[in-house]
Amino acid sequence: MSTSTQATPLEQPVLFESNGATRTYVLNRASKLNALNTDMLKLMRAQLEQWSKSDLCKIIVGTGIGRAFCAGGDVATVLQHSLHDATRSKAIEFFRDEFEMNYILSALPKPYVTILDGITMGGGVGLAISAPFRVATEKSVFAMPETKIGYCPDVGASFFLSKIDGEIGTYLALTSETLAGREVFELGFATHFVSSRTVPNLLTRLSDLEDPTPAMIDRTIEDHHAKRLPDEPVGKLTGRTRRALDMAFRHDTVEEIVEDLTKLASTPDDSVARWASETLETLHMRSPTSLKVALEAVRRGKKMTLLQALQMEMGIATAYCSGASTDFTAGITAVLVDKTRGRPAWSPDQLIDVSDVIVRRFFERDSDYLGAVPTLTPPDFLSNGKQNPMKFALPSEDAILQTVKSKARKDPISLSDLVAHFDDLHSGKQGVAEKVVEVVKRSCDVIGNQGSEVVSCKEQL
Protein backbone atom coordinates (compact mmCIF):
# COMPACT_ATOMS: atom_id res chain seq x y z
CA MET A 1 0.00 0.00 0.00
CA SER A 2 1.41 3.37 -0.97
CA THR A 3 1.84 6.22 1.45
CA SER A 4 2.41 9.86 0.60
CA THR A 5 4.61 12.18 2.62
CA GLN A 6 2.76 15.41 3.49
CA ALA A 7 0.53 14.72 0.50
CA THR A 8 -1.76 17.68 -0.14
CA PRO A 9 -2.58 17.00 -3.81
CA LEU A 10 -4.15 20.39 -4.52
CA GLU A 11 -1.14 22.30 -3.22
CA GLN A 12 2.08 20.31 -3.19
CA PRO A 13 3.81 20.41 -6.60
CA VAL A 14 5.67 17.15 -5.99
CA LEU A 15 4.26 14.15 -4.14
CA PHE A 16 6.43 11.49 -2.54
CA GLU A 17 5.26 7.91 -2.15
CA SER A 18 6.61 4.81 -0.41
CA ASN A 19 5.48 1.45 -1.69
CA GLY A 20 7.44 -1.72 -0.82
CA ALA A 21 10.86 -1.51 -2.45
CA THR A 22 10.13 1.69 -4.34
CA ARG A 23 10.22 5.36 -3.45
CA THR A 24 8.45 7.53 -6.02
CA TYR A 25 8.38 11.22 -6.77
CA VAL A 26 5.22 12.29 -8.60
CA LEU A 27 5.29 15.64 -10.39
CA ASN A 28 1.95 17.25 -9.52
CA ARG A 29 1.36 20.35 -11.64
CA ALA A 30 -0.92 18.76 -14.22
CA SER A 31 -2.42 22.10 -15.32
CA LYS A 32 1.13 23.26 -16.19
CA LEU A 33 2.12 19.90 -17.71
CA ASN A 34 4.31 19.41 -14.62
CA ALA A 35 6.67 22.21 -15.63
CA LEU A 36 9.52 22.52 -13.13
CA ASN A 37 9.97 25.49 -10.86
CA THR A 38 12.43 26.28 -8.09
CA ASP A 39 10.14 25.01 -5.31
CA MET A 40 9.81 21.62 -6.99
CA LEU A 41 13.56 21.27 -7.44
CA LYS A 42 14.25 22.06 -3.80
CA LEU A 43 11.59 19.62 -2.58
CA MET A 44 12.99 16.87 -4.78
CA ARG A 45 16.60 17.46 -3.77
CA ALA A 46 15.87 17.12 -0.07
CA GLN A 47 13.79 13.96 -0.59
CA LEU A 48 16.33 12.33 -2.92
CA GLU A 49 19.02 12.82 -0.32
CA GLN A 50 16.85 11.14 2.31
CA TRP A 51 16.02 8.21 0.02
CA SER A 52 19.66 7.82 -1.04
CA LYS A 53 20.65 7.27 2.58
CA SER A 54 17.73 4.95 3.45
CA ASP A 55 18.24 1.19 3.60
CA LEU A 56 14.51 0.71 3.02
CA CYS A 57 14.65 2.45 -0.36
CA LYS A 58 15.69 -0.04 -3.05
CA ILE A 59 14.48 1.72 -6.23
CA ILE A 60 13.73 5.37 -6.98
CA VAL A 61 10.94 6.00 -9.51
CA GLY A 62 9.98 9.23 -11.30
CA THR A 63 6.45 9.81 -12.68
CA GLY A 64 4.05 12.65 -13.41
CA ILE A 65 0.34 13.37 -12.96
CA GLY A 66 -1.82 13.88 -16.06
CA ARG A 67 -0.75 13.81 -19.69
CA ALA A 68 2.88 14.77 -19.10
CA PHE A 69 5.84 13.39 -17.25
CA CYS A 70 7.31 16.89 -17.41
CA ALA A 71 7.02 19.40 -20.26
CA GLY A 72 10.12 21.36 -19.21
CA GLY A 73 11.13 24.20 -16.96
CA ASP A 74 8.89 27.13 -16.08
CA VAL A 75 10.84 29.40 -18.43
CA ALA A 76 8.16 32.11 -18.59
CA THR A 77 8.84 32.85 -14.92
CA VAL A 78 12.59 32.56 -15.49
CA LEU A 79 12.33 35.14 -18.29
CA GLN A 80 10.51 37.63 -16.07
CA HIS A 81 13.21 37.28 -13.43
CA SER A 82 15.98 37.71 -16.01
CA LEU A 83 14.62 41.01 -17.31
CA HIS A 84 15.39 42.97 -14.13
CA ASP A 85 18.68 43.51 -12.34
CA ALA A 86 17.08 42.96 -8.94
CA THR A 87 15.71 39.50 -9.83
CA ARG A 88 18.17 38.22 -12.44
CA SER A 89 19.95 36.15 -9.81
CA LYS A 90 16.71 34.17 -9.31
CA ALA A 91 16.69 33.19 -12.99
CA ILE A 92 20.30 32.03 -12.81
CA GLU A 93 19.60 30.22 -9.53
CA PHE A 94 16.79 28.25 -11.20
CA PHE A 95 19.15 26.94 -13.86
CA ARG A 96 21.78 26.13 -11.23
CA ASP A 97 19.26 24.15 -9.17
CA GLU A 98 17.95 22.40 -12.29
CA PHE A 99 21.37 21.41 -13.64
CA GLU A 100 22.56 20.21 -10.24
CA MET A 101 19.39 18.09 -10.08
CA ASN A 102 20.22 16.63 -13.50
CA TYR A 103 23.63 15.61 -12.20
CA ILE A 104 22.24 14.22 -8.94
CA LEU A 105 19.85 11.98 -10.88
CA SER A 106 22.76 10.66 -12.96
CA ALA A 107 24.66 9.52 -9.88
CA LEU A 108 22.03 8.25 -7.46
CA PRO A 109 23.27 5.38 -5.25
CA LYS A 110 19.97 3.54 -5.91
CA PRO A 111 18.57 2.18 -9.20
CA TYR A 112 16.48 4.88 -10.89
CA VAL A 113 13.43 4.28 -13.11
CA THR A 114 11.55 6.98 -15.04
CA ILE A 115 8.13 6.54 -16.62
CA LEU A 116 7.79 8.71 -19.75
CA ASP A 117 4.06 8.13 -20.14
CA GLY A 118 3.25 11.41 -21.85
CA ILE A 119 4.95 14.69 -22.78
CA THR A 120 8.64 14.67 -21.89
CA MET A 121 10.44 17.77 -23.08
CA GLY A 122 13.31 20.04 -22.11
CA GLY A 123 13.66 19.97 -18.34
CA GLY A 124 11.61 16.77 -18.25
CA VAL A 125 14.20 15.09 -20.47
CA GLY A 126 16.83 16.26 -17.99
CA LEU A 127 15.04 14.45 -15.15
CA ALA A 128 14.79 11.24 -17.16
CA ILE A 129 17.70 10.87 -19.54
CA SER A 130 20.36 9.71 -17.07
CA ALA A 131 18.18 7.01 -15.53
CA PRO A 132 19.43 3.50 -16.38
CA PHE A 133 15.75 2.52 -16.82
CA ARG A 134 13.69 4.87 -18.99
CA VAL A 135 10.26 3.51 -19.88
CA ALA A 136 8.44 4.92 -22.90
CA THR A 137 4.82 4.23 -23.90
CA GLU A 138 2.64 4.94 -26.93
CA LYS A 139 1.81 8.26 -25.23
CA SER A 140 5.42 9.42 -25.02
CA VAL A 141 6.20 12.71 -26.79
CA PHE A 142 9.89 13.60 -26.59
CA ALA A 143 11.65 16.81 -27.62
CA MET A 144 14.29 19.37 -26.81
CA PRO A 145 12.30 22.43 -28.00
CA GLU A 146 14.64 25.24 -26.93
CA THR A 147 15.55 26.69 -30.35
CA LYS A 148 11.82 27.38 -30.81
CA ILE A 149 11.97 29.89 -27.96
CA GLY A 150 15.30 31.54 -28.72
CA TYR A 151 17.26 29.48 -26.20
CA CYS A 152 19.60 26.47 -26.40
CA PRO A 153 19.11 22.79 -25.45
CA ASP A 154 20.34 22.35 -21.88
CA VAL A 155 19.89 19.92 -18.91
CA GLY A 156 22.86 17.93 -20.25
CA ALA A 157 21.67 17.88 -23.88
CA SER A 158 25.12 18.82 -25.18
CA PHE A 159 26.33 15.59 -23.56
CA PHE A 160 23.57 13.07 -24.34
CA LEU A 161 22.52 14.34 -27.77
CA SER A 162 26.13 14.16 -28.95
CA LYS A 163 26.29 10.47 -28.06
CA ILE A 164 23.09 9.25 -29.74
CA ASP A 165 23.40 7.28 -33.01
CA GLY A 166 24.61 9.21 -36.04
CA GLU A 167 23.49 12.83 -36.20
CA ILE A 168 20.04 12.32 -34.70
CA GLY A 169 21.04 14.36 -31.66
CA THR A 170 22.27 17.27 -33.78
CA TYR A 171 19.03 17.17 -35.79
CA LEU A 172 16.85 17.23 -32.67
CA ALA A 173 18.94 19.95 -31.02
CA LEU A 174 18.58 22.31 -33.98
CA THR A 175 15.07 21.58 -35.20
CA SER A 176 13.27 21.04 -31.86
CA GLU A 177 11.36 18.24 -33.62
CA THR A 178 9.44 15.68 -31.57
CA LEU A 179 9.69 11.92 -31.35
CA ALA A 180 6.62 9.92 -30.46
CA GLY A 181 5.84 6.54 -28.95
CA ARG A 182 8.02 3.60 -29.95
CA GLU A 183 10.64 5.68 -31.76
CA VAL A 184 11.65 7.22 -28.42
CA PHE A 185 12.72 3.69 -27.49
CA GLU A 186 14.12 2.66 -30.86
CA LEU A 187 16.38 5.73 -31.09
CA GLY A 188 17.83 5.18 -27.61
CA PHE A 189 16.17 7.90 -25.56
CA ALA A 190 14.21 5.24 -23.67
CA THR A 191 15.51 1.82 -22.66
CA HIS A 192 12.15 0.02 -22.65
CA PHE A 193 8.73 0.28 -24.27
CA VAL A 194 5.46 -0.77 -22.62
CA SER A 195 1.77 -0.08 -23.10
CA SER A 196 0.49 2.84 -21.05
CA ARG A 197 -2.26 0.70 -19.54
CA THR A 198 0.31 -1.71 -18.06
CA VAL A 199 2.26 1.00 -16.18
CA PRO A 200 0.32 0.57 -12.89
CA ASN A 201 0.99 -3.17 -12.91
CA LEU A 202 4.66 -2.57 -13.74
CA LEU A 203 5.03 -0.21 -10.79
CA THR A 204 3.39 -2.77 -8.51
CA ARG A 205 5.74 -5.49 -9.74
CA LEU A 206 8.75 -3.26 -9.09
CA SER A 207 7.57 -2.43 -5.58
CA ASP A 208 7.19 -6.16 -4.83
CA LEU A 209 10.83 -6.97 -5.66
CA GLU A 210 12.98 -8.03 -2.71
CA ASP A 211 16.58 -6.80 -2.74
CA PRO A 212 16.31 -5.97 -6.44
CA THR A 213 19.40 -6.01 -8.63
CA PRO A 214 19.60 -3.98 -11.86
CA ALA A 215 19.19 -7.23 -13.82
CA MET A 216 15.98 -8.03 -11.90
CA ILE A 217 14.59 -4.56 -12.59
CA ASP A 218 15.47 -4.86 -16.27
CA ARG A 219 13.77 -8.26 -16.56
CA THR A 220 10.67 -7.01 -14.73
CA ILE A 221 10.28 -4.13 -17.20
CA GLU A 222 11.10 -6.40 -20.16
CA ASP A 223 8.25 -8.70 -19.09
CA HIS A 224 5.87 -5.80 -19.82
CA HIS A 225 7.27 -5.00 -23.29
CA ALA A 226 4.63 -4.08 -25.87
CA LYS A 227 5.45 -5.70 -29.20
CA ARG A 228 5.06 -3.85 -32.48
CA LEU A 229 1.62 -4.31 -34.04
CA PRO A 230 1.43 -5.54 -37.66
CA ASP A 231 0.00 -2.22 -38.90
CA GLU A 232 2.22 -0.02 -36.72
CA PRO A 233 4.23 2.42 -38.89
CA VAL A 234 8.02 2.38 -38.79
CA GLY A 235 9.86 5.33 -37.27
CA LYS A 236 10.21 8.40 -39.46
CA LEU A 237 14.01 8.64 -39.02
CA THR A 238 14.92 5.37 -40.73
CA GLY A 239 16.09 4.16 -44.14
CA ARG A 240 16.83 6.74 -46.83
CA THR A 241 15.64 9.64 -44.68
CA ARG A 242 18.05 8.65 -41.96
CA ARG A 243 20.94 8.45 -44.44
CA ALA A 244 20.09 11.94 -45.67
CA LEU A 245 19.86 13.22 -42.09
CA ASP A 246 23.31 11.91 -41.17
CA MET A 247 24.82 13.42 -44.29
CA ALA A 248 23.26 16.87 -43.86
CA PHE A 249 23.73 17.26 -40.11
CA ARG A 250 27.35 16.01 -39.97
CA HIS A 251 28.73 19.52 -40.49
CA ASP A 252 30.13 21.89 -37.88
CA THR A 253 28.41 24.99 -39.28
CA VAL A 254 24.70 25.62 -39.67
CA GLU A 255 25.32 27.16 -43.10
CA GLU A 256 26.77 23.88 -44.42
CA ILE A 257 23.82 21.95 -42.97
CA VAL A 258 21.41 24.29 -44.77
CA GLU A 259 23.41 23.95 -47.99
CA ASP A 260 23.18 20.16 -47.92
CA LEU A 261 19.48 20.25 -47.08
CA THR A 262 18.89 22.60 -50.01
CA LYS A 263 20.56 20.09 -52.36
CA LEU A 264 18.56 17.21 -50.88
CA ALA A 265 15.32 19.13 -51.41
CA SER A 266 15.91 18.73 -55.14
CA THR A 267 16.75 15.02 -55.10
CA PRO A 268 14.64 12.66 -57.25
CA ASP A 269 13.78 10.67 -54.10
CA ASP A 270 10.41 12.19 -53.21
CA SER A 271 10.39 11.14 -49.55
CA VAL A 272 13.89 12.50 -48.92
CA ALA A 273 13.15 15.70 -50.86
CA ARG A 274 9.99 16.25 -48.83
CA TRP A 275 11.84 15.66 -45.54
CA ALA A 276 14.64 18.06 -46.55
CA SER A 277 12.19 20.78 -47.60
CA GLU A 278 10.24 20.48 -44.37
CA THR A 279 13.45 20.55 -42.34
CA LEU A 280 14.59 23.73 -44.12
CA GLU A 281 11.25 25.35 -43.30
CA THR A 282 11.62 24.27 -39.67
CA LEU A 283 15.15 25.68 -39.35
CA HIS A 284 13.97 28.97 -40.87
CA MET A 285 11.45 29.28 -38.03
CA ARG A 286 14.13 28.84 -35.36
CA SER A 287 16.32 31.51 -33.83
CA PRO A 288 19.47 31.87 -35.98
CA THR A 289 21.52 32.62 -32.86
CA SER A 290 20.09 29.59 -31.06
CA LEU A 291 20.92 27.35 -34.02
CA LYS A 292 24.57 28.36 -33.96
CA VAL A 293 24.90 28.21 -30.17
CA ALA A 294 23.18 24.81 -30.05
CA LEU A 295 25.43 23.32 -32.73
CA GLU A 296 28.55 24.62 -31.02
CA ALA A 297 27.38 23.22 -27.67
CA VAL A 298 26.63 19.75 -29.08
CA ARG A 299 30.00 19.58 -30.82
CA ARG A 300 31.85 20.65 -27.65
CA GLY A 301 29.76 18.34 -25.47
CA LYS A 302 30.90 15.27 -27.38
CA LYS A 303 34.30 15.53 -25.68
CA MET A 304 32.99 16.35 -22.19
CA THR A 305 31.78 14.53 -19.11
CA LEU A 306 28.19 15.17 -18.07
CA LEU A 307 29.27 17.55 -15.30
CA GLN A 308 31.52 19.48 -17.69
CA ALA A 309 28.68 19.72 -20.21
CA LEU A 310 26.26 20.94 -17.56
CA GLN A 311 28.79 23.56 -16.44
CA MET A 312 29.15 24.74 -20.04
CA GLU A 313 25.35 24.92 -20.31
CA MET A 314 25.28 26.87 -17.04
CA GLY A 315 27.39 29.46 -18.80
CA ILE A 316 25.07 29.48 -21.82
CA ALA A 317 22.01 29.91 -19.57
CA THR A 318 23.72 32.71 -17.65
CA ALA A 319 24.59 34.48 -20.90
CA TYR A 320 20.98 34.30 -22.09
CA CYS A 321 19.73 35.60 -18.73
CA SER A 322 22.28 38.41 -18.91
CA GLY A 323 21.21 39.73 -22.30
CA ALA A 324 23.61 38.00 -24.69
CA SER A 325 20.67 37.60 -27.10
CA THR A 326 17.29 39.31 -27.21
CA ASP A 327 15.92 36.14 -28.81
CA PHE A 328 15.38 34.65 -25.35
CA THR A 329 12.78 37.35 -24.67
CA ALA A 330 11.32 37.37 -28.18
CA GLY A 331 10.94 33.59 -28.38
CA ILE A 332 9.41 32.93 -24.97
CA THR A 333 7.03 35.87 -25.36
CA ALA A 334 5.88 34.81 -28.83
CA VAL A 335 5.65 31.05 -28.28
CA LEU A 336 4.71 30.62 -24.61
CA VAL A 337 3.05 33.90 -23.59
CA ASP A 338 1.30 35.26 -26.72
CA LYS A 339 1.16 31.78 -28.33
CA THR A 340 1.60 33.17 -31.83
CA ARG A 341 2.17 30.79 -34.74
CA GLY A 342 4.37 32.97 -36.91
CA ARG A 343 8.13 33.41 -36.84
CA PRO A 344 9.24 35.41 -33.79
CA ALA A 345 11.15 38.66 -34.31
CA TRP A 346 14.65 37.19 -34.08
CA SER A 347 17.67 39.48 -33.95
CA PRO A 348 19.86 38.89 -35.89
CA ASP A 349 17.20 37.67 -38.29
CA GLN A 350 19.47 35.70 -40.63
CA LEU A 351 22.19 33.08 -40.09
CA ILE A 352 24.74 35.11 -42.01
CA ASP A 353 24.41 37.93 -39.48
CA VAL A 354 25.16 35.72 -36.44
CA SER A 355 28.89 36.26 -36.22
CA ASP A 356 31.46 34.18 -34.37
CA VAL A 357 31.75 37.12 -31.98
CA ILE A 358 28.09 36.68 -31.01
CA VAL A 359 28.47 32.92 -30.53
CA ARG A 360 31.56 33.40 -28.34
CA ARG A 361 29.46 35.43 -25.88
CA PHE A 362 28.00 32.12 -24.66
CA PHE A 363 31.24 30.15 -24.30
CA GLU A 364 34.36 32.25 -23.69
CA ARG A 365 35.51 32.86 -20.12
CA ASP A 366 36.18 36.54 -20.75
CA SER A 367 32.66 37.12 -22.11
CA ASP A 368 30.90 40.14 -20.61
CA TYR A 369 27.80 37.95 -20.23
CA LEU A 370 29.37 35.21 -18.10
CA GLY A 371 30.45 37.22 -15.08
CA ALA A 372 27.64 35.84 -12.90
CA VAL A 373 27.93 32.18 -13.87
CA PRO A 374 27.89 29.93 -10.76
CA THR A 375 29.90 26.74 -10.34
CA LEU A 376 27.76 23.62 -10.10
CA THR A 377 28.35 21.81 -6.82
CA PRO A 378 27.14 18.19 -6.58
CA PRO A 379 26.19 17.05 -3.04
CA ASP A 380 28.15 14.42 -1.12
CA PHE A 381 25.44 11.73 -0.94
CA LEU A 382 25.96 10.62 -4.54
CA SER A 383 27.44 7.36 -5.76
CA ASN A 384 31.08 7.36 -6.81
CA GLY A 385 30.27 5.05 -9.72
CA LYS A 386 27.95 6.63 -12.29
CA GLN A 387 24.98 4.63 -13.54
CA ASN A 388 25.36 3.79 -17.23
CA PRO A 389 22.27 5.25 -18.94
CA MET A 390 22.72 3.04 -22.02
CA LYS A 391 23.43 -0.31 -20.34
CA PHE A 392 19.86 -1.55 -20.74
CA ALA A 393 19.10 0.26 -24.00
CA LEU A 394 19.15 -1.23 -27.48
CA PRO A 395 22.65 -1.73 -28.93
CA SER A 396 24.18 1.38 -30.43
CA GLU A 397 24.65 1.73 -34.15
CA ASP A 398 28.41 1.97 -33.67
CA ALA A 399 28.42 -1.33 -31.75
CA ILE A 400 26.49 -3.05 -34.54
CA LEU A 401 28.69 -1.71 -37.32
CA GLN A 402 31.92 -2.45 -35.47
CA THR A 403 30.76 -6.03 -35.00
CA VAL A 404 29.99 -6.31 -38.70
CA LYS A 405 33.41 -4.91 -39.51
CA SER A 406 35.11 -7.36 -37.14
CA LYS A 407 33.17 -10.49 -38.07
CA ALA A 408 32.92 -9.83 -41.80
CA ARG A 409 36.52 -8.68 -42.26
CA LYS A 410 37.32 -11.67 -44.49
CA ASP A 411 33.99 -13.31 -45.28
CA PRO A 412 30.38 -12.10 -45.15
CA ILE A 413 28.38 -13.00 -42.03
CA SER A 414 24.81 -14.20 -42.15
CA LEU A 415 22.24 -11.70 -40.97
CA SER A 416 20.63 -14.36 -38.77
CA ASP A 417 23.97 -15.03 -37.04
CA LEU A 418 24.49 -11.30 -36.48
CA VAL A 419 21.02 -10.93 -34.96
CA ALA A 420 21.62 -14.00 -32.77
CA HIS A 421 24.92 -12.50 -31.56
CA PHE A 422 23.24 -9.31 -30.35
CA ASP A 423 20.21 -11.17 -29.04
CA ASP A 424 22.53 -13.20 -26.84
CA LEU A 425 24.60 -10.16 -25.86
CA HIS A 426 21.44 -8.36 -24.69
CA SER A 427 19.80 -11.38 -23.03
CA GLY A 428 16.93 -11.67 -25.48
CA LYS A 429 15.91 -8.01 -25.17
CA GLN A 430 12.85 -7.07 -27.21
CA GLY A 431 13.59 -4.75 -30.14
CA VAL A 432 17.20 -5.86 -30.65
CA ALA A 433 16.53 -7.85 -33.83
CA GLU A 434 14.61 -4.96 -35.41
CA LYS A 435 17.39 -2.50 -34.57
CA VAL A 436 20.14 -4.72 -35.96
CA VAL A 437 18.24 -5.35 -39.20
CA GLU A 438 17.44 -1.65 -39.73
CA VAL A 439 21.04 -0.55 -39.17
CA VAL A 440 22.53 -3.30 -41.34
CA LYS A 441 20.16 -2.80 -44.26
CA ARG A 442 20.79 0.95 -44.21
CA SER A 443 24.56 0.87 -43.73
CA CYS A 444 25.89 -2.45 -45.08
CA ASP A 445 25.72 -4.60 -48.19
CA VAL A 446 23.05 -7.28 -47.72
CA ILE A 447 22.55 -9.95 -50.37
CA GLY A 448 20.45 -13.11 -50.62
CA ASN A 449 16.84 -14.05 -50.04
CA GLN A 450 14.97 -13.50 -46.81
CA GLY A 451 16.14 -16.01 -44.24
CA SER A 452 19.48 -16.55 -45.95
CA GLU A 453 20.83 -13.00 -46.23
CA VAL A 454 24.52 -12.34 -45.72
CA VAL A 455 26.10 -9.07 -44.65
CA SER A 456 29.36 -7.56 -45.78
CA CYS A 457 31.07 -4.24 -45.09
CA LYS A 458 30.70 -1.24 -47.32
CA GLU A 459 33.87 0.62 -48.15
CA GLN A 460 33.30 3.38 -45.57
CA LEU A 461 32.99 0.91 -42.68
C-alpha positions, 0 to 999 in steps of 0.5 A: 500500500502506498503512502504519501509524505505530506501529501496535499494534492491540490497544493504540493507540486511534488508528491512522494510515495513509499510502496514496498521496495520503491520510493516515487516522486510524482510531479503534480502540476498537471495544469502546467504539464508538470513544468519545473519550478524552483520550489519543486527542485528544492523539494525533490533534492531534499527527498532524494538525499533522504532516500539515497541514505535509506536502507529501506529504499531499493528503487527510486521512480519518477512519474508525473500526474496527467498527460505529461511526465514533465514538459520542461522548466517554467521558463516564462517565470525565469524570463521575467526574473531575467529582465530585471537587475534585482531579480536576475539572480533568481533566474540564474539560480533556477538553472543552477538548481535544475542542472545540479538536479540533473547531475544528482539523478545521474549519480544516485546510489539507488537504481532509478526508473523513469516513466515517460508516459506522456509529454517529456520535453526540455527539463523533463528530459533532464530528469529522465535521460540519465536514468538507467531505466527509462520507460516509454509508452505509446503516449510518449512525446519527446523533444528538446524544443529550446531553439523554438523559444530563442534558447539552447538545449540544456539539462545535459543535452550537449552531452547526451545528444552528442552520443546518440546514433549518427546525427540524430542528436544534432538534428533534434537539437537544432530543429526542436522536432518531436519523437513519439511513442516507440521511436523514443525507445528505438532511437535510444532515448528510452531503454524500454517500451510498454503499453500505457495501460500496463504501467500501474501493474509494472510499478506494482511489480517493481515495488514487490521486488525483494533486494532488487538487482539492476538485472531483476529490474530490467527483466521485470520491465522487459516482461511488460514490453509491448510488441510492435503491431502488424499495422504499426508504422516504422519510425520516421528517421529510418532508411533513406531519410536517416541516411540523408539526415546523417549526411546533412547534419554532420557539419560543424556549421549551420550554413553547411547543414542548410546547404546540404538540405537545399541540395537534398530538397531537389533530389529525385527521391520524393520522400527524402526531398519532402523531408529536406524541404520540411526541415529547411522550413523548420530551421527557418522558423528557429532563432538563428543565434540559437541554431549556432549556439546549439550546434557549437554546444553539441560539438563541444559536449561530445568531448565532455563529461556530463558535469563538464557539459552541464557547467558549459550549459550553465554558462550558456544559460547565464549568458541568455539571462544576462542579455547576450541575445534578445531572442530569449525574450522574443521567443518565450514571449511569442511562443509561450506567452502570446502563443503566436504561430508565426516566426518570432522577431529574431535578432539577428534575423538571418544566419549570415548575421550571427557572427562568431563574436556573437556565438563566443558570448555564450562560451568564452571565459572573458565574455561580458555575459558570463560574469555571474555564472555559478559553479555547479556543486554536486552534493556528497550523498551521490554514488562514486560510480555513475549509472550507465544510462545506455546499459539496458538500452538497445545496442548502439549503431556503432556497436552493430557496425563495429561487429559487422566490420570485425566479423565480416573482415574476411567473409560475409556474415549471415544476418541471422547469425548477427542478430543471434549475436546481439540477441545473446549479448542483450539477453533476449531483449525485445527490439534488438533484432529490429534495430540490428536489421534496420542498421545493417540494411541501411549501412551495409551490403546485404545480399540473398533471399529473406532467411538466408541474407549475408552481410558484408562491409561497405567501403566506408565501414 
